[in-house]
Protein backbone atom coordinates (compact mmCIF):
# COMPACT_ATOMS: atom_id res chain seq x y z
CA UNK A 1 0.00 0.00 0.00
CA UNK A 2 1.66 3.24 -1.19
CA UNK A 3 0.67 6.66 0.13
CA UNK A 4 1.36 9.64 -2.12
CA UNK A 5 0.81 13.28 -1.39
CA UNK A 6 0.02 15.93 -3.98
CA UNK A 7 -0.43 19.64 -3.43
CA UNK A 8 -2.47 21.60 -5.92
CA UNK A 9 -3.91 25.06 -6.27
CA UNK A 10 -7.46 25.79 -7.37
CA UNK A 11 -8.34 29.11 -8.97
CA UNK A 12 -11.98 30.14 -8.74
CA UNK A 13 -13.35 32.24 -11.57
CA UNK A 14 -15.00 35.50 -10.56
CA UNK A 15 -17.98 34.54 -12.71
CA UNK A 16 -21.07 36.24 -11.25
CA UNK A 17 -23.19 33.05 -11.50
CA UNK A 18 -20.57 30.99 -9.66
CA UNK A 19 -20.34 33.49 -6.84
CA UNK A 20 -24.12 33.76 -6.44
CA UNK A 21 -24.55 30.29 -4.95
CA UNK A 22 -23.65 29.53 -1.36
CA UNK A 23 -21.72 26.35 -2.16
CA UNK A 24 -19.98 24.82 -5.17
CA UNK A 25 -18.65 21.28 -5.50
CA UNK A 26 -15.02 20.53 -6.34
CA UNK A 27 -14.67 16.99 -7.66
CA UNK A 28 -11.25 15.34 -7.31
CA UNK A 29 -10.71 12.12 -9.26
CA UNK A 30 -7.68 9.91 -8.65
CA UNK A 31 -6.56 7.58 -11.46
CA UNK A 32 -3.88 4.90 -11.72
CA UNK A 33 -1.16 5.03 -14.40
CA UNK A 34 -3.50 3.32 -16.89
CA UNK A 35 -6.20 5.98 -16.45
CA UNK A 36 -8.50 3.75 -14.37
CA UNK A 37 -10.42 5.64 -11.71
CA UNK A 38 -9.33 4.61 -8.23
CA UNK A 39 -11.20 7.08 -6.08
CA UNK A 40 -13.37 10.17 -6.31
CA UNK A 41 -13.77 12.81 -3.61
CA UNK A 42 -16.30 15.64 -3.61
CA UNK A 43 -15.36 18.71 -1.60
CA UNK A 44 -18.04 21.29 -0.93
CA UNK A 45 -16.62 24.83 -1.22
CA UNK A 46 -18.20 27.73 0.63
CA UNK A 47 -17.36 30.67 -1.65
CA UNK A 48 -17.49 34.16 -0.20
CA UNK A 49 -16.63 37.47 -1.77
CA UNK A 50 -13.64 39.35 -0.42
CA UNK A 51 -14.49 41.59 2.52
CA UNK A 52 -13.02 44.69 0.84
CA UNK A 53 -12.93 44.88 -2.95
CA UNK A 54 -13.63 47.85 -5.20
CA UNK A 55 -12.99 47.43 -8.92
CA UNK A 56 -12.89 49.62 -12.00
CA UNK A 57 -15.52 48.15 -14.32
CA UNK A 58 -15.47 50.74 -17.10
CA UNK A 59 -13.46 53.70 -18.38
CA UNK A 60 -14.80 56.06 -21.05
CA UNK A 61 -12.93 58.85 -22.79
CA UNK A 62 -14.82 61.86 -24.11
CA UNK A 63 -12.58 62.23 -27.18
CA UNK A 64 -11.09 58.75 -27.29
CA UNK A 65 -7.57 57.87 -26.29
CA UNK A 66 -5.97 60.69 -28.21
CA UNK A 67 -5.42 64.36 -27.44
CA UNK A 68 -3.17 67.19 -28.49
CA UNK A 69 -0.77 69.04 -26.25
CA UNK A 70 -2.57 72.03 -24.75
CA UNK A 71 -5.93 70.21 -24.57
CA UNK A 72 -7.89 68.86 -21.64
CA UNK A 73 -7.96 65.05 -21.42
CA UNK A 74 -11.18 63.76 -19.85
CA UNK A 75 -12.09 60.31 -18.53
CA UNK A 76 -15.18 58.87 -16.88
CA UNK A 77 -14.28 55.98 -14.56
CA UNK A 78 -16.87 53.45 -13.42
CA UNK A 79 -16.17 51.86 -10.03
CA UNK A 80 -18.13 49.20 -8.15
CA UNK A 81 -18.05 47.74 -4.65
CA UNK A 82 -17.63 44.01 -5.26
CA UNK A 83 -16.88 43.21 -1.62
CA UNK A 84 -18.99 42.25 1.40
CA UNK A 85 -18.41 45.46 3.38
CA UNK A 86 -19.49 49.03 2.76
CA UNK A 87 -16.58 51.25 1.73
CA UNK A 88 -16.06 54.77 3.02
CA UNK A 89 -13.66 57.40 1.69
CA UNK A 90 -13.11 55.75 -1.68
CA UNK A 91 -11.33 57.90 -4.28
CA UNK A 92 -10.07 57.56 -7.84
CA UNK A 93 -6.70 58.82 -9.11
CA UNK A 94 -5.81 59.39 -12.77
CA UNK A 95 -2.13 59.88 -13.49
CA UNK A 96 0.28 60.08 -16.41
CA UNK A 97 3.54 59.36 -14.53
CA UNK A 98 5.84 60.08 -17.48
CA UNK A 99 4.45 63.63 -17.65
CA UNK A 100 4.19 64.06 -13.84
CA UNK A 101 0.46 64.77 -14.21
CA UNK A 102 -2.06 63.56 -11.65
CA UNK A 103 -5.58 64.35 -10.50
CA UNK A 104 -8.04 62.72 -8.12
CA UNK A 105 -11.68 62.75 -7.14
CA UNK A 106 -13.11 63.80 -3.83
CA UNK A 107 -13.74 60.97 -1.36
CA UNK A 108 -17.06 59.12 -1.64
CA UNK A 109 -18.82 56.08 -0.17
CA UNK A 110 -19.74 52.86 -1.95
CA UNK A 111 -22.22 50.53 -0.28
CA UNK A 112 -22.67 46.83 -0.96
CA UNK A 113 -25.08 45.79 -3.69
CA UNK A 114 -27.16 43.86 -1.13
CA UNK A 115 -27.48 46.94 1.09
CA UNK A 116 -28.54 49.19 -1.79
CA UNK A 117 -31.09 46.68 -3.11
CA UNK A 118 -32.64 45.69 0.24
CA UNK A 119 -32.17 48.35 2.90
CA UNK A 120 -31.22 51.62 1.30
CA UNK A 121 -33.67 54.48 1.66
CA UNK A 122 -31.31 57.23 0.52
CA UNK A 123 -31.13 57.84 -3.24
CA UNK A 124 -27.45 58.75 -2.83
CA UNK A 125 -26.56 55.24 -1.61
CA UNK A 126 -24.82 53.53 -4.53
CA UNK A 127 -22.73 50.41 -4.97
CA UNK A 128 -21.44 51.51 -8.37
CA UNK A 129 -20.93 54.92 -9.92
CA UNK A 130 -19.00 56.92 -12.48
CA UNK A 131 -16.49 59.61 -11.54
CA UNK A 132 -15.23 62.30 -13.95
CA UNK A 133 -11.54 63.15 -14.07
CA UNK A 134 -9.70 65.65 -16.22
CA UNK A 135 -6.15 66.81 -16.66
CA UNK A 136 -4.75 69.67 -18.71
CA UNK A 137 -2.01 68.52 -21.07
CA UNK A 138 0.58 71.32 -21.20
CA UNK A 139 1.39 72.78 -24.61
CA UNK A 140 4.99 71.66 -24.07
CA UNK A 141 4.13 67.91 -23.94
CA UNK A 142 6.10 66.09 -26.66
CA UNK A 143 4.09 64.01 -29.13
CA UNK A 144 4.05 60.35 -28.18
CA UNK A 145 2.23 57.52 -26.46
CA UNK A 146 1.86 57.73 -22.67
CA UNK A 147 0.49 55.30 -20.08
CA UNK A 148 -2.54 56.64 -18.21
CA UNK A 149 -3.06 54.95 -14.83
CA UNK A 150 -6.44 54.78 -13.10
CA UNK A 151 -6.41 53.62 -9.47
CA UNK A 152 -9.41 53.33 -7.16
CA UNK A 153 -8.34 53.37 -3.50
CA UNK A 154 -10.46 51.63 -0.84
CA UNK A 155 -10.25 49.83 2.54
CA UNK A 156 -9.15 53.07 4.27
CA UNK A 157 -6.64 53.70 1.46
CA UNK A 158 -4.80 50.44 2.21
CA UNK A 159 -5.68 48.79 -1.10
CA UNK A 160 -6.38 49.74 -4.70
CA UNK A 161 -7.42 48.33 -8.08
CA UNK A 162 -5.71 49.63 -11.21
CA UNK A 163 -6.28 49.87 -14.95
CA UNK A 164 -3.74 51.24 -17.44
CA UNK A 165 -4.49 52.70 -20.89
CA UNK A 166 -2.32 54.19 -23.64
CA UNK A 167 -2.92 57.82 -24.62
CA UNK A 168 -1.68 59.14 -27.97
CA UNK A 169 -0.65 62.79 -27.66
CA UNK A 170 -0.23 64.91 -30.79
CA UNK A 171 1.55 68.21 -31.22
CA UNK A 172 -0.19 71.27 -29.81
CA UNK A 173 -0.86 74.48 -31.65
CA UNK A 174 0.26 77.80 -30.30
CA UNK A 175 -2.35 80.54 -30.65
CA UNK A 176 -1.31 84.13 -31.12
C-alpha positions as CSV (number, residue, x, y, z in Angstrom):
1,X,0.0,0.0,0.0
2,X,1.7,3.2,-1.2
3,X,0.7,6.7,0.1
4,X,1.4,9.6,-2.1
5,X,0.8,13.3,-1.4
6,X,0.0,15.9,-4.0
7,X,-0.4,19.6,-3.4
8,X,-2.5,21.6,-5.9
9,X,-3.9,25.1,-6.3
10,X,-7.5,25.8,-7.4
11,X,-8.3,29.1,-9.0
12,X,-12.0,30.1,-8.7
13,X,-13.4,32.2,-11.6
14,X,-15.0,35.5,-10.6
15,X,-18.0,34.5,-12.7
16,X,-21.1,36.2,-11.3
17,X,-23.2,33.1,-11.5
18,X,-20.6,31.0,-9.7
19,X,-20.3,33.5,-6.8
20,X,-24.1,33.8,-6.4
21,X,-24.6,30.3,-4.9
22,X,-23.7,29.5,-1.4
23,X,-21.7,26.3,-2.2
24,X,-20.0,24.8,-5.2
25,X,-18.7,21.3,-5.5
26,X,-15.0,20.5,-6.3
27,X,-14.7,17.0,-7.7
28,X,-11.2,15.3,-7.3
29,X,-10.7,12.1,-9.3
30,X,-7.7,9.9,-8.7
31,X,-6.6,7.6,-11.5
32,X,-3.9,4.9,-11.7
33,X,-1.2,5.0,-14.4
34,X,-3.5,3.3,-16.9
35,X,-6.2,6.0,-16.4
36,X,-8.5,3.8,-14.4
37,X,-10.4,5.6,-11.7
38,X,-9.3,4.6,-8.2
39,X,-11.2,7.1,-6.1
40,X,-13.4,10.2,-6.3
41,X,-13.8,12.8,-3.6
42,X,-16.3,15.6,-3.6
43,X,-15.4,18.7,-1.6
44,X,-18.0,21.3,-0.9
45,X,-16.6,24.8,-1.2
46,X,-18.2,27.7,0.6
47,X,-17.4,30.7,-1.7
48,X,-17.5,34.2,-0.2
49,X,-16.6,37.5,-1.8
50,X,-13.6,39.4,-0.4
51,X,-14.5,41.6,2.5
52,X,-13.0,44.7,0.8
53,X,-12.9,44.9,-3.0
54,X,-13.6,47.8,-5.2
55,X,-13.0,47.4,-8.9
56,X,-12.9,49.6,-12.0
57,X,-15.5,48.1,-14.3
58,X,-15.5,50.7,-17.1
59,X,-13.5,53.7,-18.4
60,X,-14.8,56.1,-21.1
61,X,-12.9,58.8,-22.8
62,X,-14.8,61.9,-24.1
63,X,-12.6,62.2,-27.2
64,X,-11.1,58.8,-27.3
65,X,-7.6,57.9,-26.3
66,X,-6.0,60.7,-28.2
67,X,-5.4,64.4,-27.4
68,X,-3.2,67.2,-28.5
69,X,-0.8,69.0,-26.3
70,X,-2.6,72.0,-24.8
71,X,-5.9,70.2,-24.6
72,X,-7.9,68.9,-21.6
73,X,-8.0,65.1,-21.4
74,X,-11.2,63.8,-19.9
75,X,-12.1,60.3,-18.5
76,X,-15.2,58.9,-16.9
77,X,-14.3,56.0,-14.6
78,X,-16.9,53.4,-13.4
79,X,-16.2,51.9,-10.0
80,X,-18.1,49.2,-8.2
81,X,-18.1,47.7,-4.6
82,X,-17.6,44.0,-5.3
83,X,-16.9,43.2,-1.6
84,X,-19.0,42.3,1.4
85,X,-18.4,45.5,3.4
86,X,-19.5,49.0,2.8
87,X,-16.6,51.2,1.7
88,X,-16.1,54.8,3.0
89,X,-13.7,57.4,1.7
90,X,-13.1,55.8,-1.7
91,X,-11.3,57.9,-4.3
92,X,-10.1,57.6,-7.8
93,X,-6.7,58.8,-9.1
94,X,-5.8,59.4,-12.8
95,X,-2.1,59.9,-13.5
96,X,0.3,60.1,-16.4
97,X,3.5,59.4,-14.5
98,X,5.8,60.1,-17.5
99,X,4.5,63.6,-17.6
100,X,4.2,64.1,-13.8
101,X,0.5,64.8,-14.2
102,X,-2.1,63.6,-11.6
103,X,-5.6,64.4,-10.5
104,X,-8.0,62.7,-8.1
105,X,-11.7,62.8,-7.1
106,X,-13.1,63.8,-3.8
107,X,-13.7,61.0,-1.4
108,X,-17.1,59.1,-1.6
109,X,-18.8,56.1,-0.2
110,X,-19.7,52.9,-2.0
111,X,-22.2,50.5,-0.3
112,X,-22.7,46.8,-1.0
113,X,-25.1,45.8,-3.7
114,X,-27.2,43.9,-1.1
115,X,-27.5,46.9,1.1
116,X,-28.5,49.2,-1.8
117,X,-31.1,46.7,-3.1
118,X,-32.6,45.7,0.2
119,X,-32.2,48.4,2.9
120,X,-31.2,51.6,1.3
121,X,-33.7,54.5,1.7
122,X,-31.3,57.2,0.5
123,X,-31.1,57.8,-3.2
124,X,-27.5,58.8,-2.8
125,X,-26.6,55.2,-1.6
126,X,-24.8,53.5,-4.5
127,X,-22.7,50.4,-5.0
128,X,-21.4,51.5,-8.4
129,X,-20.9,54.9,-9.9
130,X,-19.0,56.9,-12.5
131,X,-16.5,59.6,-11.5
132,X,-15.2,62.3,-13.9
133,X,-11.5,63.1,-14.1
134,X,-9.7,65.6,-16.2
135,X,-6.1,66.8,-16.7
136,X,-4.7,69.7,-18.7
137,X,-2.0,68.5,-21.1
138,X,0.6,71.3,-21.2
139,X,1.4,72.8,-24.6
140,X,5.0,71.7,-24.1
141,X,4.1,67.9,-23.9
142,X,6.1,66.1,-26.7
143,X,4.1,64.0,-29.1
144,X,4.1,60.4,-28.2
145,X,2.2,57.5,-26.5
146,X,1.9,57.7,-22.7
147,X,0.5,55.3,-20.1
148,X,-2.5,56.6,-18.2
149,X,-3.1,54.9,-14.8
150,X,-6.4,54.8,-13.1
151,X,-6.4,53.6,-9.5
152,X,-9.4,53.3,-7.2
153,X,-8.3,53.4,-3.5
154,X,-10.5,51.6,-0.8
155,X,-10.2,49.8,2.5
156,X,-9.2,53.1,4.3
157,X,-6.6,53.7,1.5
158,X,-4.8,50.4,2.2
159,X,-5.7,48.8,-1.1
160,X,-6.4,49.7,-4.7
161,X,-7.4,48.3,-8.1
162,X,-5.7,49.6,-11.2
163,X,-6.3,49.9,-15.0
164,X,-3.7,51.2,-17.4
165,X,-4.5,52.7,-20.9
166,X,-2.3,54.2,-23.6
167,X,-2.9,57.8,-24.6
168,X,-1.7,59.1,-28.0
169,X,-0.7,62.8,-27.7
170,X,-0.2,64.9,-30.8
171,X,1.5,68.2,-31.2
172,X,-0.2,71.3,-29.8
173,X,-0.9,74.5,-31.6
174,X,0.3,77.8,-30.3
175,X,-2.3,80.5,-30.6
176,X,-1.3,84.1,-31.1
